[in-house]
Amino acid sequence: MIINRKKIWSLSWPLIIANFTIPLVGLTDTIIMGHMPDSVYIAAIAIGGIIFNFMYAGLNFLRMGTTGIVAQNFGSNKLEEVFFSLLRPLIIAFTIGIILFLLKNHLYDLSIYFLTPNEQVQEFYKEYLFVRMIGLPAGLLNIVFLGWFFGMQKTKSVMLQLITINIVNIIASFYLAVFLDYGIFGVALGSVIAQCSGLILSIIIFIYYYYKFNFRSYKLYKILNMGSFLNLFSISRHLFLRTMLLVAVQAYVIKKAGLIGVDQLATIEILLVIFSLSSYSLDAFAHSAESTVGVSIGSKNKVNIFKAIRNTTELALMFSIIIGIILYVFNFYIIALFTDITILRNLTNELWGLVVITPFISMLAFQLDGIFIGATLAKEMRNCIIFSSIIFYLILEYFIRDNLDLKSLYSCFLFFLILRGFFLTIYLPRVFKLVKN
């Protein structure tokens, strides 16, 4: 496989378009609720959003583990394992999705206990949670298909799947919540319709590749190979802990903002949605790194590993600067788009300087995540997030606890992102050691 800037760009541009649509869902929900008469609507979306972030991000090991394993099997030309590396996590994803749906009442009680929203917020949040849980099994199956497409370097299929899910979500949520006046129920139902639409499309795309790869000749009993399942779980348990801690940090930020006030909670939700807009765009290059690094390791090509890391990181750095410039130039218009509530506009504007530098600060952590996923070095990713999370917690609780405001809270979040990039950089030489000279 030839790896250069042209190859990386050909893999990345569909992902930039596709990934940019992901946070548009949260953006749409926030905008719809931001033009309601009270901050409590955004606050409810913030609580619901973080819980689904816990579930989807916490279970994203199904996507990340699939990508690394598939990419390395594809690089080694083990096409039978490429096929089975999709079916195994699909079985796991469906099982987990059904179990979580059946436990939705317990999830609600647990989230109320930890996040402690007021009674008015609880009412709207419960409605949002219970409706969205219907689409959870389909959503988890979608992220497994996504991981397989990434590992196979089928980025146009990734683009098609993500754009379909998120555009359907936006249109359905807007129609149900605004035109039919279903409010939060409509926003949640729109998400369910979108996930089901995405699953149907993913199956159609897979069937197209199914005939190309002639999977009919493969021995299906190998799906149950315990060694392969254990390999997936070995990678997954580290990725699960890593991702749960990552989402826990965002949940802690939301919890702290809620303790300051409802307006502050609504403001931090706006900031995190803007953060997700930039992070998902930059993730396109991290995803390109996942597949190119994974294939390079599978084909035992150390030169290509270096090229994959260098080229994807150079493009990610350039894009992070461009995003920061866009945020700086369009400050007023972006804030106005989110809300017409004066207090929320003022609070967001006060922190805009930090928002502008966020893409540049976070880029290294995202990029190194992609490199380590492709290398299936999940243990190292887990260690880095543990170190970063502990330092984040200690600073927030013991150094600025008496002077807590939105600026110090968001600054701590940015420092957490810096720490992630720093610790991952220390582990980077291990990627090259996976291929012997």
N, C-alpha and C positions, 0 to 999 in steps of 0.2 A: 504494500500500500504506500503510495506517495503522499507525504505530508508536507504541505506548505501553506502559505497564507490563503491561496486560492481554494485549496481543499477545505481548510478550516472555515472559510467564509461560506462555501457552498453548503457545509453542514449547519452553520450557525444562523444564516439569515432566515430560514424557515422557523427556527426556534425563537428568534427574536420576535417575529410576528406572532407566533403561537403563544409564547410565554407572556407577551404583553397583554393578551386577552384574559389571562388568569386573574390578575388583580382587578380587572375591569368589573368582575362580578361583585367583589367587595366594594369597589368604587361606586357601582350602581346602587347597591343596597344602602351605602352610606349617604349618597346624594339624595335618594328617595326619602330616607328617614331624616336627613339633615334639613329638609324643607318642610318637615312636620312642625307643629307649633311648639314643641318642647324638646329639650335635650334628652329626655328619658328614652326616646325612640332610638337614637344613635347608641345610647348606653346599653340598651337591650341587645342591639346588633353586635356591639363590642363583646359582650359576655358570650353570646351565642357563637360569634366568630372564633373566639379563642378556644372554646370547647371543641369545635370542629377542627380547628388547627391542631389541637392535641390528638384527635383521632386520626385525621388524614396525615398529618406530619409524623405523628408517632408511629403510624403504620407505613410510612413511606419507605421503610426498609424493604418492603415488598417490591417497590420500584427500583431502589438503588441496588439492592442485592441482585435482582434480576438483570439489571444493566451490566454490572461488572462480570457476572458469570457468563452471560450470553456473549458479550464482547470477546472475552478470552476464548470461549469455545469456538466462536466464529473465526477468530484469528488463527486458531489451531485447526480449522476446517473440520471440526467435530459436529456435523450438521444434525446428527441424531440427538445429541445433547442440547443443541440449540433449541430443538423442538420441545424436549422434555423440560428444559429450563423455563419454559413458559407455563406448561401445564401444572407443574408442582406448586408454584406460588399462586396460581389461579385457585387451586383447591383450598389452600390455606386462606386466601383472601375472602372467598365466599363463606367459609366456615366462621371466620372472625366477624364478618359483617352481620351474619344472622344472629350470632351470640350477642353482639353489642346492641342490635335492635331490640332484642328481647329484654335487655338490661337497661332500657332507656330511663325508666323511673329511678333506678339506683344512680345512674349517671347524673340525672337532674339533681337529686338530693346531695350528691357528693360535690357537685359544682357550686351549689348554693352555699354549702358549708365552707368551702375554701375561698370563694370569691366574694361572699357576703354582700350581694347587691341589695338595695332597698326593696320594699314590697312592690312598689309600682313597677320597677324594672323587672322583678321576678315574674310578674304576670305576663308581660310581653315576651320575655325570654323563654318561658316554658312553651308557649305556643310555637315559637320559632324552632326550638329544639326538637319537639315531638314530630313536627311535619318533616323537617329535613332528615330525620333518622330513617325515614322510609327509603330514601335514595342512597343510604350508606353502603349496602352490599354492592350495588351497581358501581358506586364511586370507587370502591376498593378494587374491583375487577378492572376498572379503567386504568388505575395506576399500574397494575401488573402489565397490561397490554402496552402501556406507555414505556415501561422499562424494557420490554422486549424490542419495541421499535427503536429505542435509543441504542440498545446494544447491537442491533443489526444495521445501525447508521441509516435508518429509514426516516430521516428527519422531516421529509414532506408528509409522511403518514402521521408523525407526531403533530405537525402543524395542522393537518386536517382534523385530527381527533380533538385537539385542544380548542381550536377555533370553533368547531361545531358545538362542543359542550358549553363554552363560555358565551358565544353569541346567542345560542338558544336560551341560556340562563338569563342574559340581560333582557332579551325581548320578552320572554315569558314573565320575568319578575316585574318589569315595567308595566306590561299589559295588565297583569293580575293585581298588582299593588296600586297602580294609579288609575287606570281606566275602569277596572271593575271595583276599585276601592276596597280591596281585600287587606290592605295594610301589610303588616308583618307576615300574616298567613300567606299572602300572595307572593312575597319575596321568597319565603321558604319553599313554597310549592314550585316556584320557578326553578329552584335548584334541583328538586327531585326530577322534574321533567327533563332537565338538561343532562343529568347523569344517566338516565335511562336512554336518552337519544345517543349519548356518547358510546354507551355499551353496544348498542345495535350497530353503530358505525364501526367500532373496533373489531367486532366479530366479522363484519363484511370485509374489512381490510385484511384481517388474518386469513380468511378463506382464500383471498386472492393470492397471498404468499404460500398458502398451504399447497396449492397445486403446483406452484413453481418449484418447491423444494421436494416434491414427491415423498411426503411424510408417510404415505400409505405402507411403504416397505419397512417402516421401523417397528420394533418389537415393543408394544405398548406396556408389557409387564415391567419394563425398565423404569416406568414412571415412579414405581414404588421402591426404587433403589434407595435404601436407608442411608447409604453413604452420601448420596447427592442431597437428600433431605437434610442430613446433619450438616453438610457443608453450607447449605443455604441458611440454616438456623445458626450456625457458628458466626457467619457474617452478620446475620440479621439481629442477633441479640446485642451486639455491640452498636449497630446502627440504631436499633430501637432505643437504647439508653441514651445515645448521643442526641437523637432527635427529640426525645421526650424532655431532656434537659434544655435543649434549644427553645422549644415551645414554652417550657416552664418559665424561662427568663422573660419571654414576652407576656406570659400570664401574670407574672409577678409585677411587671411594669404596669399592666392594666389594673391589677389589684391596688397598687400603691397610688395610682392616679385616682381611682375611685375613692380612696380614703381622703384624698385632698378635697374632692367635690365632684358632683355629677358633670359640671361643665368641663372640668379637667379630664374626667374619664372620656367624655365625648371628643375632646381635643386630641387626646393621645390616640384614640381610634383613628382620627383623621390622619395623624402623623404616621401611624403604622400602615395605613392603606397606601399612603404616598411612598413609604419605604418599600412596600411590597411591589409597587409599580416599577421602581428602579431595580430592585433585587431580582425580580423575575426576568427582566430584560437582560441583566448581566448574567443570569443563570444560563442563557443560551450558550455562552462560551464555556461555562463549566460543564454543560452537558456534552458539548463537542469534545472537551478534554476527557470526559468519562469514556466515550466510545473509542477515540483515537488512542488514548493511553492503554485501554484494555486490549484493543486489537494488537497494539505494538508489543505488549507483554506476552500475549498469546502466541505471536509469531516470533518472539524472542529477539526483537530488534531494538537495541538500546539507543541507537541513533534516532530512530523514530520517536522513542519516548521523549527524548530531549526536544525534538522539533515540535511535538504535540504540545508540550508544556510551554515552550517559548512562544509559539505562534498564537495559541489560545489566550495566553496571559497578556500579550501585547495588544491584541484586539479588545480584550476586556478592559484594560487600562484606558485605552482611547475612548471607549464607549462610556466609561464612568465619568470622564471629564465632560463629554458632550451632554450627558444627562444632567450633571451639576449646573452647566451653563443654561440649559433649558429651564431648570427650576428657578434659577436666579432671575432670568429675563422675564418669565411669565408668572412671577410671584402673585401679583394681585388677582389675575384671572383664574389661577388654580384654586386659590383660597375661596374666591367667589363661587366657583363651580361647586365646591363641597357644601357650603352652607350660607344661608342669609341671616343666621343668628349672630348678632353683633358681638356678643361676648366670646363666641367660638372663633370668629374671625380675628378678633384682637389677640386672643391667646395663641392662635396658630401663627399669626404674623410675628409675635415676639420670639418665636423659636425658629424662624425661617432660616437664619444663618446656619444653624446646625443641620437643618434639612438639606440645604444646598451641598454641604460637604459629605453627607451620608453616603452617596454612591461611591465616591473615591475611597472613603474609609473602609467600606464593607467589601469592596471588590476582591481583595486578596483572600479573605476567608471563603468567599463563594468559590473562587477559582481553585483554591487548594482542595476544597471539598470534592469538586469534580475530579481532580487528579487522583485523589485517594480512593474515590469510589471506583474509578476505572481500574485501579491497582488492587482493589478489594482489601485495602488496609483499614478495615473497620475498627480494629482495636486502637489504632493510633488516633483515629477521629474521636473515638470515645474518650480517650485520655485527655485530649485537648479541650473538649467541651467541659469535662469535669473540672480541670484546672481553671478555665475561664469563668465558669459558673460560680465556683467558690469565691474567687476574687471579686466578682460582680456583687455577690451577696454581702460579703464582708464590708466592701466600700459603702454600699447602700445602707446597711444596717448599723454600722459602727462609726463611720466617718461623717456622713451627712444626714443621719436620721433626724436630727433636731432642726435642720435647715432644708428639709425636703420641700421642693417645689417642682413644677414641670420641667424647668430648665435643667436642674441638677439630675432629675430622674432620666430625662432623655440623654443627657451627657453620659451618664453611667451606662446606658444601653449602647452608646457608640463606643465607649471604652471596652465593653464586652466584645464587640465586633473586632476591635483592634487586637485584643488578646487572642481571639481565635486564630487570626491570621499569623500572629507571632509564634504561637505554639505549633501550629501545623508546619510552618517553615522549618522549625527545628527537626521535624520528622521527615522532611522531604527526601533526604538522601536514601531512605529505605526503599523508595519507589524504584530507583536504579539498581538496587541490590537484588531485585526480584529476577533480573536477567543477568546471567553469568557471562563474562567476557569470552 
